[in-house]
Amino acid sequence: MNANELADRLEQGHWEGGTREQAATMLRQQQAEIEALKAKTLTDEEILNIAHQIRLIDRQTADDGHLYFARAVIKEVNGKC
């Protein structure tokens, strides 16, 4: 069951086979997963691999400026989540 299905059942006033404690546990688990996704950071190697895959840079000519730019983008995106 996902969060939307749980919400639908709770709105209907019942949740067959479940308890409030189980619902609370599920919601806490999903919040932990959301927080883990927001905190994802990339290593320099991961950033360079992505940039190389999209042909943004040649791995031999990559420099700190590329990493600085990528980290700034990630920071901005994470701030809007």
Contacts in CASP RR format, 6 or more apart in sequence:
PFRMAT RR
TARGET T0000
AUTHOR 0000-0000-0000
METHOD contacts of the structure
MODEL  1
MNANELADRLEQGHWEGGTREQAATMLRQQQAEIEALKAKTLTDEEILNI
AHQIRLIDRQTADDGHLYFARAVIKEVNGKC
1 26 0 8 1.000
3 26 0 8 1.000
3 27 0 8 1.000
3 30 0 8 1.000
6 15 0 8 1.000
6 23 0 8 1.000
6 26 0 8 1.000
6 27 0 8 1.000
9 15 0 8 1.000
9 16 0 8 1.000
10 23 0 8 1.000
15 23 0 8 1.000
37 81 0 8 1.000
38 78 0 8 1.000
38 81 0 8 1.000
39 78 0 8 1.000
40 78 0 8 1.000
41 74 0 8 1.000
42 50 0 8 1.000
42 70 0 8 1.000
42 74 0 8 1.000
44 67 0 8 1.000
47 66 0 8 1.000
47 67 0 8 1.000
47 70 0 8 1.000
47 71 0 8 1.000
48 57 0 8 1.000
48 59 0 8 1.000
48 62 0 8 1.000
48 66 0 8 1.000
48 67 0 8 1.000
50 70 0 8 1.000
51 57 0 8 1.000
51 62 0 8 1.000
51 66 0 8 1.000
51 70 0 8 1.000
52 58 0 8 1.000
52 59 0 8 1.000
52 62 0 8 1.000
56 66 0 8 1.000
57 66 0 8 1.000
END
